[in-house]
Amino acid sequence: MKLPPLWKITRELKRPLAQLKLLPSRVGTFLFGNKYYDWFLAKNSQCTVGRLAPNPRIAVYLIFPSQGVLASHVEALKYLVSSGYAPLVVSNLPLTDGDRSKILDRCWLCLERPNYGYDFGGYRDGILLAKERSAQIDRLVLLNDSSWFPLPGAQDWLVEAEKTGLDFTGAVSNYGHPRVDPEDFRGIQWGYSTSHRNFHYCSFALMMSGRLMADPKFVKFWQRFPLTSDKKVTVRRGEIGLSQWITSSGYSHGMTSDPGLLDQHLAGFSQEELQDAVRNAVLLERPRLSALRDRLLAEKASAEALKDFLLTAVALQGASYVQPELMRRLFGTAFLKKSPCWLDEKGSETTIRFARSLDGAFGAAITEEAETLRREKAPGFPAV
């Protein structure tokens, strides 16, 4: 029997010790995080009424405008309003008077709050505020500015999500397949399932029905949501916790871009198309996966090996990160994640090249913002 490499054994031995050190703070925030926020921090929030009328179709749009309110924020709000939604903007940073005015021109409510609980802290405040201020909610969407949207040339996500008729619809999901060690990529058996323990609908775009929003148990989920300033714990309690609540509560759910179908689509790709997809994969801080990619391309690996590599990368990172260009081509995915612009040099180059291919004034705005993120948040990266 072949033993795993020493580095892997060492990593697995260290993991429970590291988790043990974090246990007291995690237990504390699980029990008291929401109370701490509600009792001590929420009083520092500021809610301003915007210039748009209330509407039973509400879009909670969470922003973190560290560079100010940008063209992409304005474009997102225009899209929401033109689609018949009343934007409820939640900012996890205080706004300048000028930025607040830009927001108020295009929203129903604008809430500025302390940045506690990250995205899910903001979503919680937005949902509870919507329930408090709206007599009726027929549909509610959660969106945030971690992605650029709506991408030129992509599907109209709001229309497509509404067409599903589901109680809960995401744009895409992650981790419906067990993670695969890059060394074992060949022969991956793609089996994507919502029952996988780490499966979650990505929180950058979610749509909820009026039936779901009227459920007192769903409202209670948000009231009791255990806020924390630990980002990894927020993901587990938020994206994974919310998805598990939905999938176990009997509500219909699904997504507009299904990674579970990737193997079928890739099976019809030519060798050249697979090589392009592998070359353009965005791999974030995964040197072993990047080295494997370079080796496969240099060796002119078989179509089967290239397909297996792509599925392995998606299993490890999620389709929304690994293949933004391919996801738009196959499913019309309307979102482009921003963080690759500074997390990984090659991933940043790939993201900016994709942005440069987008049409129109908004495509140019996305490109400019992507280049600025690379320059300011990753000053060590060379110019693209």
C-alpha positions in Angstrom: 0.0 0.0 0.0 1.4 3.4 -1.0 1.7 5.9 1.8 0.7 9.5 1.3 3.6 12.0 1.1 5.1 13.3 4.4 3.8 16.9 3.8 0.3 15.6 3.5 0.5 13.6 6.8 2.0 16.6 8.6 -0.7 18.9 7.3 -3.5 16.6 8.5 -1.9 16.2 11.9 -1.6 20.0 12.4 -5.2 20.7 11.3 -7.0 19.6 14.5 -4.5 21.4 16.7 -5.0 24.7 14.8 -8.8 24.3 15.0 -8.6 23.6 18.7 -6.8 27.0 19.3 -9.7 28.8 17.6 -12.5 26.9 19.4 -13.1 29.3 22.3 -13.6 32.3 20.1 -15.7 30.4 17.6 -18.0 29.1 20.3 -18.3 32.6 21.7 -19.4 34.1 18.4 -21.7 31.2 17.7 -23.5 31.8 21.0 -23.3 35.6 21.3 -22.1 37.1 18.0 -25.5 38.4 16.9 -26.3 39.7 20.3 -23.0 41.5 20.5 -23.8 43.2 17.2 -27.4 44.0 18.0 -26.7 45.3 21.5 -23.5 47.3 20.9 -22.7 47.8 17.2 -26.0 48.2 15.4 -26.6 51.6 17.0 -23.8 53.0 14.9 -25.8 52.1 11.7 -27.4 54.8 9.6 -30.4 54.3 7.3 -31.3 56.9 4.7 -34.4 56.8 2.5 -33.6 56.9 -1.2 -35.5 58.5 -4.0 -37.2 55.4 -5.4 -40.5 54.1 -4.2 -40.8 50.8 -2.3 -41.6 47.7 -4.3 -42.6 44.1 -3.4 -39.6 43.0 -5.4 -36.5 43.9 -3.4 -32.8 43.7 -4.2 -30.5 43.7 -1.2 -27.2 45.0 -2.7 -24.3 44.7 -0.4 -21.2 46.9 -1.1 -17.8 47.5 0.3 -16.8 50.7 -1.5 -13.1 51.0 -0.3 -12.4 52.9 -3.6 -15.6 54.8 -3.4 -18.8 54.2 -5.3 -17.6 53.1 -8.8 -19.1 52.9 -12.3 -19.8 49.2 -11.7 -21.9 50.0 -8.6 -24.0 52.5 -10.5 -24.4 50.0 -13.4 -25.6 47.3 -11.1 -28.1 49.6 -9.5 -29.4 50.7 -13.0 -29.8 47.0 -13.9 -31.8 46.3 -10.7 -34.1 49.3 -11.2 -34.7 48.6 -14.9 -35.6 45.0 -13.9 -38.3 46.2 -11.6 -36.6 45.8 -8.2 -36.3 48.3 -5.4 -32.6 48.3 -4.3 -31.9 48.2 -0.6 -28.2 49.1 -0.5 -26.2 48.0 2.5 -22.7 49.5 2.8 -20.2 47.8 5.1 -18.2 51.1 5.0 -19.3 54.7 5.8 -20.1 56.7 2.6 -19.0 60.1 1.7 -21.7 62.7 1.0 -21.0 62.5 -2.7 -21.1 58.7 -2.8 -24.3 58.6 -0.7 -26.0 60.9 -3.1 -25.1 58.6 -6.0 -26.6 55.7 -4.2 -29.8 57.5 -3.0 -30.6 58.5 -6.6 -31.0 54.9 -7.4 -32.3 53.1 -4.3 -35.2 52.7 -2.0 -33.2 52.5 1.2 -29.5 52.9 2.0 -28.1 51.4 5.2 -24.5 52.1 6.3 -23.4 49.7 9.0 -20.3 48.6 10.9 -18.5 45.9 9.0 -19.1 43.0 11.4 -20.1 39.7 10.0 -18.8 40.4 6.5 -21.3 39.8 3.7 -23.7 37.8 5.8 -23.8 40.5 8.5 -24.8 42.9 5.8 -27.3 40.4 4.3 -28.8 39.9 7.7 -29.4 43.6 8.3 -30.8 44.0 4.8 -33.3 41.2 5.1 -34.4 42.2 8.5 -34.8 45.8 7.4 -36.7 44.7 4.3 -39.1 42.7 6.5 -39.5 45.7 8.8 -40.1 48.3 6.2 -42.0 46.4 3.5 -45.7 45.4 3.8 -45.2 42.7 1.2 -42.3 40.9 -0.3 -43.0 38.9 -3.5 -39.4 38.3 -4.3 -36.0 39.2 -2.7 -32.5 38.9 -4.2 -29.2 39.1 -2.4 -26.3 40.5 -4.4 -22.9 41.9 -3.6 -20.0 43.8 -5.2 -17.5 40.9 -4.9 -18.4 40.4 -8.6 -18.9 42.6 -11.6 -22.4 42.2 -13.0 -24.3 42.1 -15.3 -21.5 41.1 -17.8 -22.0 42.3 -21.3 -23.0 39.4 -23.6 -24.3 37.3 -20.7 -27.8 36.1 -19.7 -30.1 38.4 -17.9 -29.7 36.7 -14.5 -32.8 38.1 -12.8 -35.0 37.0 -15.7 -33.4 33.5 -15.8 -33.7 33.1 -12.1 -37.3 34.1 -12.1 -38.0 31.6 -14.9 -36.9 28.7 -12.7 -40.0 29.2 -10.5 -38.0 27.9 -7.5 -38.1 29.2 -4.0 -34.4 29.6 -3.8 -32.2 30.2 -6.9 -28.4 30.8 -7.0 -26.3 31.9 -10.0 -23.9 29.0 -9.4 -22.7 26.7 -6.6 -19.4 25.3 -5.3 -18.2 22.1 -3.8 -20.8 19.7 -5.0 -18.0 17.2 -5.7 -15.4 16.0 -3.2 -12.1 17.8 -3.5 -9.5 16.0 -5.5 -5.7 16.0 -4.9 -4.0 17.3 -8.0 -1.9 14.1 -8.0 -5.0 12.0 -8.4 -6.7 14.1 -11.1 -6.8 11.4 -13.8 -10.0 9.5 -14.1 -12.0 11.8 -11.8 -15.6 10.5 -11.7 -17.7 13.7 -11.8 -20.7 13.4 -9.5 -22.0 16.8 -8.4 -24.5 16.7 -5.6 -26.2 19.2 -3.2 -25.8 16.6 -0.5 -22.1 17.0 -0.3 -21.1 18.4 3.1 -19.4 21.5 1.7 -21.9 22.2 -1.1 -23.2 25.7 -1.1 -24.9 28.1 -3.4 -22.6 31.1 -4.0 -23.8 34.0 -2.0 -22.9 36.7 -4.5 -26.2 36.2 -6.3 -29.3 34.5 -4.6 -33.0 34.9 -5.3 -35.8 34.0 -2.8 -39.5 33.6 -3.4 -42.2 35.4 -1.5 -43.2 32.1 0.1 -39.7 31.6 1.5 -39.6 35.2 2.7 -42.9 34.8 4.5 -41.7 31.7 6.5 -41.1 32.7 10.1 -38.5 30.0 10.4 -36.5 31.5 7.6 -36.7 35.0 9.3 -35.6 33.4 12.5 -32.6 31.8 10.7 -31.4 35.4 10.0 -32.3 36.8 13.4 -30.3 34.0 15.1 -27.5 34.0 12.5 -24.2 33.7 14.5 -22.1 36.7 13.3 -18.4 36.7 13.5 -15.4 38.7 12.3 -13.7 35.5 11.1 -14.0 35.3 7.3 -13.6 31.5 7.0 -16.2 30.9 9.7 -18.6 33.3 8.1 -18.4 31.3 4.8 -19.1 28.1 6.7 -21.9 29.4 8.8 -23.2 31.6 5.9 -22.9 30.1 2.5 -22.8 26.5 3.7 -25.2 27.0 6.6 -27.8 28.8 4.5 -27.6 26.2 1.7 -28.0 23.4 4.2 -31.0 25.1 5.8 -32.6 25.5 2.3 -31.9 21.9 1.1 -33.2 20.4 4.4 -36.3 22.5 4.7 -38.3 21.2 1.8 -38.1 24.3 -0.4 -37.4 24.0 -4.1 -33.9 25.2 -5.0 -31.5 25.2 -7.9 -29.2 27.5 -10.0 -29.0 29.1 -13.4 -25.4 27.9 -14.1 -25.0 24.3 -13.0 -21.4 23.0 -12.6 -22.9 19.5 -12.5 -23.2 19.6 -16.2 -19.6 20.6 -16.9 -18.4 17.1 -17.7 -21.1 16.7 -20.4 -20.1 20.0 -22.0 -16.4 19.3 -21.8 -16.9 15.9 -23.4 -17.9 17.6 -26.6 -14.9 19.9 -26.7 -12.1 19.6 -29.2 -8.5 19.2 -28.2 -7.8 22.8 -29.0 -10.9 24.0 -27.0 -9.8 22.0 -24.0 -6.2 23.4 -24.2 -7.6 27.0 -24.3 -9.9 26.2 -21.3 -6.9 24.8 -19.3 -4.7 27.7 -20.3 -7.4 30.2 -19.2 -8.2 28.5 -16.0 -7.9 30.9 -13.0 -6.0 29.1 -10.3 -5.8 31.0 -7.0 -2.6 30.5 -5.0 -2.4 26.8 -5.9 1.2 26.2 -7.0 0.8 22.4 -7.4 -2.3 22.8 -9.6 -0.5 25.5 -11.6 2.5 23.3 -12.1 0.3 20.5 -13.2 -1.4 22.8 -15.7 1.9 23.9 -17.2 3.1 20.3 -17.5 -0.1 19.1 -19.2 0.1 21.9 -21.7 3.8 21.4 -22.4 3.3 17.6 -22.9 0.3 18.2 -25.2 -1.7 16.0 -22.9 -4.7 14.0 -24.2 -8.2 15.5 -24.3 -9.3 13.1 -21.5 -6.4 14.3 -19.2 -7.2 18.0 -19.9 -10.9 17.4 -19.2 -10.0 15.6 -15.9 -7.7 18.5 -15.0 -10.5 21.1 -15.5 -13.0 19.1 -13.4 -10.3 18.7 -10.7 -9.7 22.4 -10.6 -13.5 23.1 -10.3 -13.8 20.6 -7.5 -11.0 22.4 -5.6 -11.9 26.0 -6.2 -15.4 26.3 -7.6 -16.5 27.0 -11.2 -17.2 30.7 -10.6 -13.5 31.3 -9.9 -11.8 28.7 -12.2 -13.7 29.3 -15.5 -15.5 32.7 -15.7 -15.1 32.9 -19.5 -16.1 29.3 -20.0 -19.1 29.6 -17.7 -20.3 32.6 -19.6 -19.9 30.7 -22.9 -21.7 27.6 -21.7 -24.4 29.0 -19.4 -24.4 32.8 -20.0 -23.1 33.4 -16.5 -23.4 37.1 -15.8 -20.8 37.5 -13.0 -17.0 38.0 -12.9 -15.3 37.6 -9.5 -13.0 40.5 -8.6 -10.5 38.9 -6.1 -8.4 37.0 -8.7 -7.2 40.5 -9.8 -4.9 40.6 -6.7 -4.8 37.1 -5.3 -2.7 35.4 -8.1 -0.5 36.9 -10.8 -1.5 34.7 -13.7 -5.2 34.6 -12.5 -5.1 38.3 -12.5 -3.8 38.4 -16.1 -6.5 36.0 -17.2 -9.2 38.0 -15.5 -8.1 41.3 -17.1 -7.8 39.7 -20.5 -11.3 38.5 -20.2 -12.5 41.9 -19.0 -10.8 43.5 -22.1 -12.9 41.2 -24.3 -16.2 42.6 -22.9 -18.1 44.9 -25.2 -19.4 48.5 -24.7 -18.9 51.2 -22.1 -19.5 48.8 -19.2 -16.9 46.4 -20.5 -14.4 49.3 -20.6 -15.4 50.3 -17.0 -14.9 46.7 -15.7 -11.5 46.6 -17.4 -10.4 49.9 -15.8 -11.5 48.8 -12.4 -9.8 45.4 -12.8 -6.5 47.0 -13.8 -6.8 49.4 -10.8 -7.4 46.5 -8.4 -4.3 44.7 -9.7 -2.2 47.9 -9.5 -3.3 49.0 -6.0 -3.8 45.6 -4.2 -1.0 43.7 -5.9 1.7 46.3 -6.5 4.3 43.6 -7.0 2.5 42.3 -10.1 3.9 43.7 -13.4 1.7 45.7 -15.7 -0.5 43.6 -18.0 
